[in-house]
Amino acid sequence: MSSSSILCLIAVLVLPELVAPAVITTKKMKPVQHKHPISTTLNQTDCNPFVGSWVRDDTYPFYQSAQCATIIDAEFNCQMNGRPDSDYLKYKWKPQACDIPRFNGAQFLTKMKGKTIMFVGDSLGRNQWESLICMMSAAVPGTKTQIDRRDPLSTFKFMDYNVTVSFYRAPYLVDIDSVQGKRVLNLEKISDNAKSWMTADVLSFNTGHWWTHKGTLQGWDYMQLGGSYYQDMDRLAALDKGLRTWSNWVDANLDSTKTRVFFQSISPTHYNPSEWSAGAASTKSCYGETAPVEGTRYPGVYPSQMNVLTGVLKEMKRGVYLLDITTLSELRKDGHPSIYGGVALSPGQRANPDRASDCSHWCLPGLPDTWNQLFYNGLLV
């Protein structure tokens, strides 16, 4: 991470008034094999709540999908979409060296009275936003609520507590501008998005997945850096640039005595069964998985984006709590929607899990409920 290397630029588009640099140097981004979460030095001293294992607990889940059907998007509502098994709902996270308090929705609402919690990022942030609303709602049935779903900002308000839980859609955190009819991902600009974040009392950010998307899934036509436009560049280097723009904004604009800031680590995918099962069939999905990986370590590859994220967080001036859900989520190969992630799937699509499975998002109820229990724990410390 400390050495420098030349960043390859692919098919540079230079507008007439701009001159592209010949090369851009950046820190070298090396993929990292699995190891214990790096959050030990960022968050905790005596206890790291992110190192542990999954244990069976029949008191889970915190809520039922039918009770929160108006909140949970169809793509996350696995039970309503016909998932036949339910054991994946019966696991709790047990840290190795300590216990964490069970989520108490009524206490959470009382503690946050009059405040705004905002999740900012991609659909994994929306996954967590909907989970938290459902967990809180189940704890105070009958309380008055109000929801307003829009793009990019959606809000849910618990009227009796004056608590607002929001989701702001910004998959890259930095801005996407329109230039000559093209979508331009500006790696050095965040002002358009950030103007909506200033009033939140608690901010929880996430990004990562969209930086790797290509083809029709790519959310931009060009990247902008240093006054020039590029059709592509090293994606980890681009992520590093974008995160440094975000971190500079946080350091310059947020008062640590008034605003709590969290960053959710990279949520893993499970498209390669050979990572968790030696000699696995040549499938490319999580379909049919019904139980977590046993133990505390995931045998597959640790996401390379984490190397970038932790490097940026360690250099920030103000403290940011790393919600390090990566390893504990890697162990939950059973928690994805798979073919039960949307009512729009045809019988033919469901018959071909390798092409139709969603092994990126998570069922609700499910794993994001644990993310929120750890988020709740982080707010209490």
WOFENLIN-V998209 format. One record per residue. N is the residue number from 0. RES is the residue in one small letter. PHI is phi in whole degrees, 0 to 359 (NA if undefined). OMEGA is omega as a letter, one per 20 degrees, with the letter a starting at -180 (NA if undefined). NEAR is the number of other ideal C-beta (glycine too) atoms within 8 Angstrom. Layout:
n: [N:N]
res: [RES:RES]
phi: [PHI:PHI]
omega: [OMEGA:OMEGA]
near: [NEAR:NEAR]
//
This chain:
n: [0:1:2:3:4:5:6:7:8:9:10:11:12:13:14:15:16:17:18:19:20:21:22:23:24:25:26:27:28:29:30:31:32:33:34:35:36:37:38:39:40:41:42:43:44:45:46:47:48:49:50:51:52:53:54:55:56:57:58:59:60:61:62:63:64:65:66:67:68:69:70:71:72:73:74:75:76:77:78:79:80:81:82:83:84:85:86:87:88:89:90:91:92:93:94:95:96:97:98:99:100:101:102:103:104:105:106:107:108:109:110:111:112:113:114:115:116:117:118:119:120:121:122:123:124:125:126:127:128:129:130:131:132:133:134:135:136:137:138:139:140:141:142:143:144:145:146:147:148:149:150:151:152:153:154:155:156:157:158:159:160:161:162:163:164:165:166:167:168:169:170:171:172:173:174:175:176:177:178:179:180:181:182:183:184:185:186:187:188:189:190:191:192:193:194:195:196:197:198:199:200:201:202:203:204:205:206:207:208:209:210:211:212:213:214:215:216:217:218:219:220:221:222:223:224:225:226:227:228:229:230:231:232:233:234:235:236:237:238:239:240:241:242:243:244:245:246:247:248:249:250:251:252:253:254:255:256:257:258:259:260:261:262:263:264:265:266:267:268:269:270:271:272:273:274:275:276:277:278:279:280:281:282:283:284:285:286:287:288:289:290:291:292:293:294:295:296:297:298:299:300:301:302:303:304:305:306:307:308:309:310:311:312:313:314:315:316:317:318:319:320:321:322:323:324:325:326:327:328:329:330:331:332:333:334:335:336:337:338:339:340:341:342:343:344:345:346:347:348:349:350:351:352:353:354:355:356:357:358:359:360:361:362:363:364:365:366:367:368:369:370:371:372:373:374:375:376:377:378:379:380]
res: [m:s:s:s:s:i:l:c:l:i:a:v:l:v:l:p:e:l:v:a:p:a:v:i:t:t:k:k:m:k:p:v:q:h:k:h:p:i:s:t:t:l:n:q:t:d:c:n:p:f:v:g:s:w:v:r:d:d:t:y:p:f:y:q:s:a:q:c:a:t:i:i:d:a:e:f:n:c:q:m:n:g:r:p:d:s:d:y:l:k:y:k:w:k:p:q:a:c:d:i:p:r:f:n:g:a:q:f:l:t:k:m:k:g:k:t:i:m:f:v:g:d:s:l:g:r:n:q:w:e:s:l:i:c:m:m:s:a:a:v:p:g:t:k:t:q:i:d:r:r:d:p:l:s:t:f:k:f:m:d:y:n:v:t:v:s:f:y:r:a:p:y:l:v:d:i:d:s:v:q:g:k:r:v:l:n:l:e:k:i:s:d:n:a:k:s:w:m:t:a:d:v:l:s:f:n:t:g:h:w:w:t:h:k:g:t:l:q:g:w:d:y:m:q:l:g:g:s:y:y:q:d:m:d:r:l:a:a:l:d:k:g:l:r:t:w:s:n:w:v:d:a:n:l:d:s:t:k:t:r:v:f:f:q:s:i:s:p:t:h:y:n:p:s:e:w:s:a:g:a:a:s:t:k:s:c:y:g:e:t:a:p:v:e:g:t:r:y:p:g:v:y:p:s:q:m:n:v:l:t:g:v:l:k:e:m:k:r:g:v:y:l:l:d:i:t:t:l:s:e:l:r:k:d:g:h:p:s:i:y:g:g:v:a:l:s:p:g:q:r:a:n:p:d:r:a:s:d:c:s:h:w:c:l:p:g:l:p:d:t:w:n:q:l:f:y:n:g:l:l:v]
phi: [NA:271:278:250:212:276:273:286:251:250:50:289:259:250:291:309:271:245:241:281:291:293:217:234:263:209:292:287:252:256:302:245:286:303:204:298:307:281:294:309:275:268:244:237:241:280:221:254:289:263:249:176:209:264:233:292:208:283:279:268:275:285:204:253:300:295:287:233:296:281:260:287:297:304:290:253:269:294:295:292:267:97:299:281:259:224:298:298:275:253:237:239:273:242:301:293:249:195:247:245:294:294:299:238:297:294:295:299:296:294:296:264:307:81:247:241:253:231:266:232:154:258:293:291:293:294:307:288:301:295:301:296:300:294:295:289:297:296:280:227:300:91:291:287:225:212:234:220:264:217:238:264:249:242:227:230:240:269:298:291:248:54:249:247:242:243:229:248:280:208:303:253:70:286:283:246:257:257:231:52:78:250:276:244:278:270:290:243:227:221:296:296:288:294:297:271:263:297:270:286:272:228:242:236:258:206:196:146:295:292:291:262:294:227:64:291:276:290:267:213:261:218:256:245:206:61:84:239:244:229:288:194:200:306:291:291:293:295:301:300:298:296:293:289:297:298:295:296:294:299:300:273:240:251:272:296:278:243:233:274:237:243:227:279:291:293:278:282:250:225:254:232:302:294:292:247:217:298:75:296:297:281:264:228:203:262:303:88:282:234:214:291:289:283:92:251:239:268:282:272:272:285:303:294:297:294:300:292:301:293:297:290:299:293:263:284:282:257:284:234:279:279:278:275:269:297:294:296:281:302:287:258:299:271:266:275:297:54:273:254:257:174:289:281:293:279:304:295:294:293:282:233:302:299:259:250:285:261:248:249:277:226:295:234:302:161:305:302:297:290:306:287:295:287:297:300:297:295:287:283:281]
omega: [a:a:a:r:r:r:a:r:a:r:a:r:a:r:a:a:a:r:a:r:a:r:r:r:r:r:a:a:a:r:a:r:a:r:r:r:a:a:a:a:a:a:a:r:a:a:r:a:a:r:a:a:a:r:r:r:a:r:r:j:a:a:r:a:a:a:a:a:a:a:a:r:a:a:r:a:a:a:r:r:r:r:a:a:a:a:a:r:a:r:r:r:r:r:a:a:a:r:r:a:r:a:r:a:r:r:r:r:r:r:a:a:r:a:r:r:a:r:a:r:a:a:r:r:r:r:a:r:a:r:a:r:a:r:r:a:a:a:a:a:r:r:a:a:r:a:r:a:r:r:j:a:r:a:r:a:r:a:a:a:a:r:r:r:a:r:r:a:r:a:a:a:r:a:r:a:r:a:a:r:a:r:a:r:a:a:a:a:a:a:a:r:a:a:r:a:a:a:a:r:r:r:r:a:r:r:r:a:a:a:a:a:r:r:a:r:a:a:a:r:r:r:r:a:r:r:r:a:a:r:r:r:r:a:r:r:r:r:r:r:a:r:r:r:r:a:r:r:r:a:a:a:a:r:a:r:a:a:r:a:r:r:r:a:a:r:a:r:a:r:a:a:r:r:a:a:r:a:r:r:a:r:a:a:r:a:r:r:a:a:r:r:a:r:a:a:r:a:a:a:r:a:a:r:a:r:r:a:a:r:r:a:a:a:a:a:a:a:r:a:r:r:a:a:a:a:a:r:r:a:a:r:a:a:a:r:a:a:a:a:r:a:a:a:r:r:r:r:a:r:a:a:a:a:a:a:r:r:r:r:a:r:r:i:a:a:a:r:r:r:a:r:r:r:r:r:r:r:a:a:NA]
near: [8:3:6:6:8:6:11:6:10:8:6:10:8:9:6:4:3:9:5:9:7:3:7:10:7:12:11:8:13:7:7:10:6:11:6:6:11:11:13:10:5:12:10:8:3:5:8:12:11:13:12:11:10:11:7:5:8:5:3:11:9:11:11:8:13:7:9:15:9:4:10:13:7:11:9:15:13:14:10:10:12:5:11:3:6:7:8:13:9:10:12:8:12:9:13:9:7:8:5:10:8:5:11:9:13:8:7:13:14:8:7:12:9:6:9:11:14:13:16:14:13:13:7:14:16:12:13:16:14:15:15:13:12:17:14:13:15:12:12:12:6:3:10:6:9:7:9:7:4:6:5:8:10:12:10:14:11:15:9:7:11:9:13:11:16:14:13:12:12:12:11:12:14:15:10:11:10:7:9:3:4:8:10:14:15:11:12:9:11:11:7:8:14:10:7:8:11:7:4:11:9:14:12:16:14:14:15:13:13:10:13:8:9:5:5:3:6:7:10:10:6:13:14:15:11:6:5:12:13:15:10:7:13:9:8:12:12:13:13:14:12:15:13:9:14:12:12:8:10:12:10:5:7:10:5:8:3:6:10:8:15:14:13:14:13:10:14:9:7:13:8:7:12:8:10:11:7:4:4:9:4:4:9:7:12:13:10:6:10:7:6:10:10:4:6:7:6:12:7:9:8:13:10:12:12:13:13:13:14:12:11:12:12:8:6:11:3:9:6:11:11:14:13:12:13:14:16:12:13:13:12:14:12:11:11:16:16:16:11:9:15:9:5:5:9:6:5:6:10:10:6:8:13:9:6:9:15:10:10:8:11:15:15:16:13:14:10:12:16:11:14:13:12:14:13:12:11:11:10:6:4]
//
